[in-house]
Amino acid sequence: MGRMFEVRKHTMFARWNRMAKQFARIAKDITMTVKSGGPDPQSNPTLRRILQNARAVNMPKDKVEAAIKRASGRDATNYDEVLYEGYAPHGIALLVETATDNPTRTVATVRNVITKNGGNLATSGSTSFMFRKMGVFRLDPAGIDQDDLELYLIDHGLDEMGESVGEKGEPQLVARCSFEDFGRMQEALEARQIAPLSAEHEYLCMAPVELSEADAAEVLALIDKLEQDDDVQRVFHTLA
């Protein structure tokens, strides 16, 4: 009974930790886009997209409004988006996406985590060629004629569309486009009055690498440690 309680407590903590990280990442996204495009979602399409993402992870409305208010203030933090490249153990390539108000601190932290876990930080261009930056829209398939939507979106930059499942096992449609066509795809979906569950850019690896379960566990442990850092937004990798 005690063991079951400990497992349940650990699972709840992990879920809470993941949710807190998602909220923090979206809050930073809100800060950066409000500072560059203003606090009105009607005139700031990037903010509209981020607010959709906030709803998708059930970020409370008061936290979203507080983030917009902070970002609109004179003392709002200035974040720089910095992408670091490196290798995890067993030759797995990494892209570490950060939003930081102190790049000196962030690069030191990223380097420390990677090297202490059997990898190495690399120079710009060392791993990025293994990835393709794409716009990724996740949609609720309910009420959508997939074939019709696919034909419609092809004229607005659609690269591929397929079926997937969300974190809770719910069905999703995933539509991908070149990052350069991100805005066109967003406008096309809005014209159809389709609100994506989420809409983000992602770095998709071109050639995933298969590892043994034990080796993959080492890589995932490193990625987990990177994702726990406050400056790290997301980590992309070539592990299959």
N, C-alpha and C positions, 0 to 999 in steps of 0.2 A: 504493500500500500504506500509506504514511504517512498519507494523507488518510483512508483507511478506518479506521485505528487511532484517529485523532483523533475521528472521528464516533462510533465505538464507545465511546471513553472519555467523550465528552460525554454520550452516552445513559445510560451506567452511572452517571455522576455525578448526572444529573438524576433517575434512578430512586432512587438512594440518598438524595438530598436530599428527594424527595417522601416516602419511607418515614420518614426522620428526623422530618419535620414531622408526619406522621400519629402517630408514637409520642409526640411531645411534646404534641400536642393531646389524645390519649387520657389521657396522664399527668395533665394538668391537669383533665380531666373526672373522673378517679378521685379526685384531691385534693378537688375541690369536693363530689362526691357522698358520699365517705366522711366528710368533716367535717360534712355535713348529715344523713346517714342511717346512718352506721356502716359498719364494714368487712366485715360478713357479707352476702354476696350473697343468702342465703336470706331475710333480713328487709329487704333493701334492693333493691327491683326495679330502681331506676335503675342501681345498680351491676351487677346481672345483665346489663342491656342493654349497658352500657359494656364489660363483659368479653367479650360476644359480638362487639362491634365490634373489640376488641383482637385476637381470634382471626381476624377477617375480614381484617385487614391483616398477619397473621402476626407480631404483636408477641410477642417471646420471653416465655415464662412467668416467667423470673426478673426481667425488667423490670417486668412487671405486678405481681408480688408485692412488688417493691421500692417501687413507687409506692404500693401499699396501705399498706405499713409506714410509709413517710414521711408519708402523709396521716393516719395514726393517731397520729403522734407529737405531742408538745406544741409542737414548733417548726415544725410544718407551715405552709407559706406560705398566706396568705389571699388568694384571688383573687376579684375582682369581675367579673361578666359585664357588659360595656358594649357597646351597639350604637351604632355611628356611621353617619350617613347622609351621602351626598354624591353628586357627579356626576363621571363620567369624561368624557373628550372626547366630542364628538358627541352630547351629551345622554343618555348611558347612565347610568341610576340605579344607585347602589351601596348595599348594606348591608354594613357591616364588623363582623363579630362578633368580640369580643375577650374574653380572660380575663386580667386584669391585677392586679398588686399595687401598681401606681402609675398611676392614671388620668391624672395630669398628664403623665407621660412618654408614655403611649400616645396621647393625643389630639394631642400635639405631633408625634409620629412619623407618625401617620395623616394629619394635615393636611399635613405636609411632603411625604410621598410623593404625595398626591393633587395638590397644587398644582404640584409640580415636573414633573408628567406631564400637565399640561393640563386638570386638573379642579378642583373646589372642594368643600370640606367644607360641609355644609349643616346647618341646624338640625333638631332632632328633629321628626319628622312630615313632613319635606319629601319623602321618597321611600318611607317605609314603607308608605304607602297603596297603592303599586303592587305590593305583595307580599302573599301569604297564607301565614301560618305553619302548616305541616302536619307531621304525623308521617309518616315514610316508612320502610317496612319492605321490605327487599330479601330475597327468598327464593330458595332453590334449588328449581327446579321439579320435580326428580326425585322421582317417587312422589306428586306432588300432583295431585289432580283439581281443576283450576282453577275449573271451574264450581261444583263443590260447595263449595270453600273460599270463593269469592266470595259465594255465597248465605249461608253461615254467618257471614262477617264483616260483612255488611250490617247484621246485628242488633247488631253491636258497634262501629259507627261508621265502617265502610268508606265512603270517598268515591269511590274509583276504583281499579281494578286493571288492570295491563297488563303486557306483555312488554317486556323490555329486555335489554341486554348489559352485562356488567361490564367492568372495565378490561382484562382479558385476553381479551375476546371471548366469555366464557362466558354462557350464557342465564340470565336471572333473571326472577322475577316481582316487580313493584313494586306494593305496596299502600299507598295514601295515605289519611289520615284528617285531620280537623280536629285541631289540636294538643290541644284540650280532650278529645278521645277517645283520646289516645295510650295512657294507662294501660289503658283497656278493651281496646284492640286487642292490647296486649302480653299481657294476661291471657288473652284469647281464643286467641291463638296458642300460649301455654304450655299451655292446656287441651287443645289438639290435639297437643301434644308436637312442635310445629314451632319449631325454633330458627332465627330469622332470620340471614341472613348479616350484616346490619347493621340497626340500628334507630336512627334519629336524627330530630331536627326539621330541617326545611329551610324556607327562605323561597322560595316559588315565585312568579316574576313573573307578573302577570296579562296583560300585553301585551308580548311580546318585540319588540325593535326590530331590524330588518334593517340591516346596514351593508355597505359595500363591503369587500373583503378587506383593503385597506390601512388603512381606518379601524378595522376590527375588530382588526387587529394592534396598533394604538395602545392600544386599550382593554385588550386581553389583556396587553400589556406592563405597564400600570399595575396590573392585578389581580395579576399575578405578583409584582411588587415588594411589594405589600401582603401577600401570602401568605407572603413570606419573613420578615416581621417576627415575632419570637418571641411578641409579645403577641396577634397576630392568629390566631384560630382558623379562621375561614372567611370567604369573601367571596361575597356573592350579588349578582346583577346582572340587568339587563333586556336584555342582548345576546342575540339569537336564536342 
